[in-house]
Amino acid sequence: MDRRSHWEVVHGTQQPDQLSWFQARAGTSVELITESAPDPTVGILDVGAGASPLSAELASVGCEAVTVMDLALGALTDEGAGARDVRRVVGDALHAPFADRSFGVWHDRAAFHFFTAPADRDRYVGQVRRILCPGGTLIVATFAVDGPIRCSGLPVARYAPDDLQRAFGDGFVPVTFRREIHRTPSGTIQPFTWSVFRRGPD
Protein backbone atom coordinates (compact mmCIF):
# COMPACT_ATOMS: atom_id res chain seq x y z
CA MET A 1 0.00 0.00 0.00
CA ASP A 2 1.41 3.41 -0.93
CA ARG A 3 1.63 6.29 1.56
CA ARG A 4 -1.49 8.07 0.38
CA SER A 5 -3.63 4.93 0.52
CA HIS A 6 -2.29 4.11 3.98
CA TRP A 7 -3.28 7.48 5.41
CA GLU A 8 -6.66 7.51 3.69
CA VAL A 9 -7.40 4.20 5.43
CA VAL A 10 -6.23 5.57 8.79
CA HIS A 11 -8.43 8.66 8.53
CA GLY A 12 -11.30 6.76 6.97
CA THR A 13 -11.56 4.16 9.72
CA GLN A 14 -10.98 6.25 12.86
CA GLN A 15 -12.53 9.38 14.28
CA PRO A 16 -10.13 12.30 14.81
CA ASP A 17 -10.23 11.90 18.60
CA GLN A 18 -9.22 8.24 18.27
CA LEU A 19 -5.95 8.99 16.47
CA SER A 20 -2.80 8.76 18.57
CA TRP A 21 -1.68 12.32 17.75
CA PHE A 22 -5.05 13.89 18.59
CA GLN A 23 -4.97 17.16 20.54
CA ALA A 24 -8.01 18.98 21.82
CA ARG A 25 -5.90 22.15 21.59
CA ALA A 26 -2.74 22.87 19.63
CA GLY A 27 -1.23 25.08 22.32
CA THR A 28 2.48 24.54 21.69
CA SER A 29 2.10 24.99 17.93
CA VAL A 30 0.11 28.21 18.29
CA GLU A 31 2.58 29.60 20.82
CA LEU A 32 5.65 28.87 18.70
CA ILE A 33 4.08 30.10 15.47
CA THR A 34 2.78 33.38 16.89
CA GLU A 35 6.07 34.06 18.67
CA SER A 36 7.96 33.42 15.44
CA ALA A 37 5.61 35.31 13.12
CA PRO A 38 3.89 38.20 14.94
CA ASP A 39 2.84 39.70 11.59
CA PRO A 40 -0.62 38.18 10.95
CA THR A 41 -0.15 38.39 7.17
CA VAL A 42 2.86 36.03 7.10
CA GLY A 43 2.16 32.88 5.12
CA ILE A 44 2.01 29.81 7.38
CA LEU A 45 2.19 26.26 6.02
CA ASP A 46 1.14 23.34 8.23
CA VAL A 47 2.60 20.16 6.73
CA GLY A 48 0.93 16.83 7.54
CA ALA A 49 -1.89 18.80 9.11
CA GLY A 50 -4.13 15.84 9.88
CA ALA A 51 -7.41 16.42 11.66
CA SER A 52 -6.05 19.18 13.87
CA PRO A 53 -7.55 22.25 15.58
CA LEU A 54 -4.45 24.27 14.66
CA SER A 55 -5.78 26.20 11.68
CA ALA A 56 -8.94 27.26 13.50
CA GLU A 57 -6.89 28.38 16.50
CA LEU A 58 -4.51 30.36 14.30
CA ALA A 59 -7.45 32.02 12.59
CA SER A 60 -8.91 32.88 15.97
CA VAL A 61 -5.76 34.79 16.97
CA GLY A 62 -5.72 36.76 13.71
CA CYS A 63 -3.44 34.81 11.38
CA GLU A 64 -4.67 35.61 7.88
CA ALA A 65 -2.66 33.37 5.54
CA VAL A 66 -2.81 29.77 6.77
CA THR A 67 -2.40 26.81 4.41
CA VAL A 68 -2.79 23.23 5.60
CA MET A 69 -1.49 20.26 3.61
CA ASP A 70 -1.98 16.55 4.12
CA LEU A 71 -1.54 13.51 1.95
CA ALA A 72 -5.01 12.25 2.89
CA LEU A 73 -8.12 14.08 1.75
CA GLY A 74 -9.98 12.48 4.66
CA ALA A 75 -7.69 14.27 7.11
CA LEU A 76 -8.46 17.68 5.65
CA THR A 77 -12.19 17.06 5.66
CA ASP A 78 -12.13 17.10 9.46
CA GLU A 79 -9.30 19.61 9.89
CA GLY A 80 -9.81 23.02 11.40
CA ALA A 81 -13.58 23.21 11.73
CA GLY A 82 -14.61 26.85 11.74
CA ALA A 83 -11.53 28.16 9.95
CA ARG A 84 -13.30 29.02 6.70
CA ASP A 85 -10.52 31.09 5.17
CA VAL A 86 -7.83 28.43 5.55
CA ARG A 87 -6.46 27.04 2.29
CA ARG A 88 -6.49 23.23 2.19
CA VAL A 89 -4.15 21.32 -0.13
CA VAL A 90 -3.94 17.56 -0.66
CA GLY A 91 -0.25 16.92 -1.14
CA ASP A 92 2.96 15.24 -0.04
CA ALA A 93 5.71 17.14 1.76
CA LEU A 94 8.21 15.54 -0.61
CA HIS A 95 6.44 17.03 -3.64
CA ALA A 96 4.84 20.14 -2.13
CA PRO A 97 3.01 22.07 -4.87
CA PHE A 98 4.06 25.57 -3.85
CA ALA A 99 6.13 28.33 -5.38
CA ASP A 100 9.66 29.07 -4.22
CA ARG A 101 9.91 31.22 -1.10
CA SER A 102 6.15 31.29 -0.67
CA PHE A 103 5.86 30.87 3.13
CA GLY A 104 7.31 32.57 6.18
CA VAL A 105 6.58 29.65 8.53
CA TRP A 106 6.87 25.91 7.86
CA HIS A 107 5.19 23.96 10.68
CA ASP A 108 5.30 20.18 11.01
CA ARG A 109 4.01 18.32 14.03
CA ALA A 110 4.67 14.59 13.62
CA ALA A 111 5.16 14.23 9.85
CA PHE A 112 8.96 14.43 9.40
CA HIS A 113 9.60 11.41 11.63
CA PHE A 114 7.75 9.15 9.16
CA PHE A 115 10.43 9.77 6.53
CA THR A 116 12.88 7.06 7.58
CA ALA A 117 14.78 6.68 4.29
CA PRO A 118 17.76 9.05 3.91
CA ALA A 119 16.70 9.99 0.37
CA ASP A 120 13.24 11.00 1.60
CA ARG A 121 14.70 13.07 4.43
CA ASP A 122 17.02 14.83 2.01
CA ARG A 123 14.12 15.58 -0.33
CA TYR A 124 12.05 16.93 2.58
CA VAL A 125 14.89 19.26 3.59
CA GLY A 126 15.22 20.34 -0.03
CA GLN A 127 11.55 21.26 -0.12
CA VAL A 128 11.91 23.32 3.06
CA ARG A 129 14.87 25.15 1.56
CA ARG A 130 12.94 25.86 -1.64
CA ILE A 131 9.63 26.95 -0.14
CA LEU A 132 10.58 28.75 3.10
CA CYS A 133 11.57 32.39 2.74
CA PRO A 134 15.02 33.51 3.89
CA GLY A 135 14.55 34.71 7.45
CA GLY A 136 11.52 32.43 7.81
CA THR A 137 10.85 30.01 10.65
CA LEU A 138 10.97 26.22 10.57
CA ILE A 139 9.06 24.47 13.38
CA VAL A 140 9.37 20.68 13.54
CA ALA A 141 8.10 18.29 16.22
CA THR A 142 9.20 14.65 16.11
CA PHE A 143 9.25 11.72 18.46
CA ALA A 144 12.08 12.10 20.96
CA VAL A 145 14.84 9.51 21.26
CA ASP A 146 12.83 7.72 23.96
CA GLY A 147 9.61 7.91 21.98
CA PRO A 148 7.86 5.08 20.12
CA ILE A 149 9.54 3.26 17.24
CA ARG A 150 6.29 2.83 15.29
CA CYS A 151 3.14 4.88 14.80
CA SER A 152 -0.05 4.04 12.90
CA GLY A 153 1.55 0.82 11.70
CA LEU A 154 4.64 2.51 10.24
CA PRO A 155 8.24 2.77 11.45
CA VAL A 156 9.41 6.20 12.57
CA ALA A 157 12.70 7.97 13.21
CA ARG A 158 13.39 9.49 16.61
CA TYR A 159 15.34 12.68 17.18
CA ALA A 160 17.24 14.65 19.79
CA PRO A 161 17.75 18.38 19.13
CA ASP A 162 21.26 17.79 17.79
CA ASP A 163 19.92 15.19 15.36
CA LEU A 164 17.45 17.70 13.92
CA GLN A 165 20.15 20.34 13.64
CA ARG A 166 22.26 17.92 11.59
CA ALA A 167 19.26 16.86 9.49
CA PHE A 168 18.53 20.42 8.32
CA GLY A 169 22.14 21.51 8.25
CA ASP A 170 23.78 24.81 7.46
CA GLY A 171 21.52 27.76 6.95
CA PHE A 172 19.09 26.86 9.74
CA VAL A 173 19.96 28.63 12.98
CA PRO A 174 18.53 27.11 16.19
CA VAL A 175 16.12 29.36 18.06
CA THR A 176 14.76 27.03 20.72
CA PHE A 177 14.23 23.37 21.55
CA ARG A 178 11.78 21.90 23.97
CA ARG A 179 10.59 18.51 25.13
CA GLU A 180 6.88 17.80 25.39
CA ILE A 181 5.02 14.77 26.69
CA HIS A 182 1.95 13.94 24.61
CA ARG A 183 -0.73 11.67 26.05
CA THR A 184 -2.64 9.77 23.37
CA PRO A 185 -6.42 9.20 23.61
CA SER A 186 -5.67 5.67 24.88
CA GLY A 187 -3.43 7.05 27.64
CA THR A 188 -0.05 6.15 26.14
CA ILE A 189 2.79 8.59 26.80
CA GLN A 190 4.74 9.85 23.77
CA PRO A 191 7.77 12.14 24.31
CA PHE A 192 8.29 14.72 21.54
CA THR A 193 11.21 16.95 20.59
CA TRP A 194 10.15 20.41 19.37
CA SER A 195 12.69 22.39 17.37
CA VAL A 196 12.50 25.95 16.05
CA PHE A 197 15.00 27.20 13.47
CA ARG A 198 15.42 30.52 11.69
CA ARG A 199 16.42 30.21 8.08
CA GLY A 200 19.40 32.37 7.26
CA PRO A 201 19.84 34.53 4.16
CA ASP A 202 20.80 32.85 0.89
PyMOL commands that set and color helices and strands:
alter all, ss='L'
color gray80, all
select helices_A, chain A and resi 3-13+16-18+27-36+54-60+73-78+93-95+112-114+118-131+161-168
alter helices_A, ss='H'
color red, helices_A
select strands_A, chain A and resi 44-47+66-70+87-90+103-109+132-143+150-151+154-155+172-183+189-199
alter strands_A, ss='S'
color yellow, strands_A
deselect
rebuild
show_as cartoon
